[in-house]
Amino acid sequence: MKITFNRQEISNKISPLMSVVSGKSTLTAVEGILIEANSPDSCTMTAFDIEKGMKITVDCDVLEQGSYIINAQKFNQTLKVMDGEKITLTVDNKLGVLFECGKSSHRTGALKAEDFPEIPDLVSEKGFVVNQAQLKKMLSKVSYAMGINEPRPVLNGCFIKTAENEINVVACDGFKLAVCTSEAELKKLENSERGVDFSFIVPVKSVNELVKLLSDDEEDTVTVYMSHKNMVVAFDDLIFFTRLIVGEFVDYNRIIIKNHKIEVKASKQEILAALEKASLITEERIAGSVRSHVKVEVCEDILKVSAVSSAGSIYDEFNVEHTGDDISIAFNNRFLIDSIKACRSEIVKLSMSSPLMGINVEPCDEESGSELFMLLPVRTRD
């Protein structure tokens, strides 16, 4: 195989690929990029870490066709240190790799293309077309609540349910629950009789990569192909694919407490400012002690935020709208900050019942679609 390409252009293109290359694996092939040069003016590059992968098409001059695996880190580093605009990549029959750029050259080794793990089918009759910005916004809102290394595998990801006019995105672990529902115009695939009703669970790492790839442009759409075990997201010049978590997601509607007795409406910015001050105490690592919690007290129309540790204390208060009994309740401060940050409106509604029951955080606005962020409290000795 022998190809010539623009060094800077290909360096920019393989940057996303590096995020799906396996760093530590017993399979040497998944630490590399599969380069397939089978057409005269372009080649494809694929990276796959068994769970998620990516495939891009790169413009180049193909002098000799072929397919080989080259270590991703060595490839990327070589592109950065070489001088000159054009780079020639040659792989011989003995799997020797030669990079040539101007008067510089670098030799390394390759693997046979057959050693690369089998990737899922990148096209399917099942799927839908969705707005990129909308999907990105919804995933970003709930991603903080995804489980990491939870005993129940279905919690280690994001649950997505689609219908013709609606998308529902949910994430949940042992302490947090985030639910985001929005109206959406989902289109079915061309020449497909299958509708757009799907429900699936995308793993944590795949969600985080997908959020990076999705555009903020309100006009851009993306095609999503579905199968029983895989999801493929096809962009204009890039294809992202991931394995799905197989299993039934938790019945989150049964978890949500709907009839709280205490309701507080407060400025989002004022709450966040008070909680960020409290993080000076709650985020501090003190040898021999656990991180302290943040205490939230509602007394008449005043909300008090405080935190105490062996290193010091902090206190803040501000006015709110309050209905119901007074309450004193404690939380993991970082979890509470994330829950309130995810809420879209400038005025947020906090619904509570007792110091031992979860709190609901919801927006106070007239926008379509619903959001709910639930957080369990921390038990204290008080």
Buried (B, 14 or more C-beta within 10 A) or exposed (E): BBBBBBBEEBBEBBEBBBBBBBEEEEEEBBBBBBBBBEEEEBBBBBBBBEBBBBBBBBEBBBBEBBBBBBBBBBBBEBBEEBEEEBBBBBBBEEBEBBBBBEEEEBEBBBBEBEBBBEBBEBEBEBBBBBBBBBBBBBBBBBBBBBBEEBEEBBBBBBBBBBBEEBBBBBBBBEBBBBBBBBEBEBBBBEEEEBEBEBEBBBBBBBBBBBBEBBBEEEEBBBBBBBBEEBBBBBBEEBBBBBBBBEEEBBEBEEEEEEEBEBBBEBBBEBBBBBBEBBBBBBEBEEEEEEBBBBBBBBEEEEBBBBBBBEEEEBEBBBEBEBEBEEBBBBBBBBBBBBBBBBBBBEBBBBBBBEBEBBBBBBBBEEEEBEBBBBBBBBEEEE
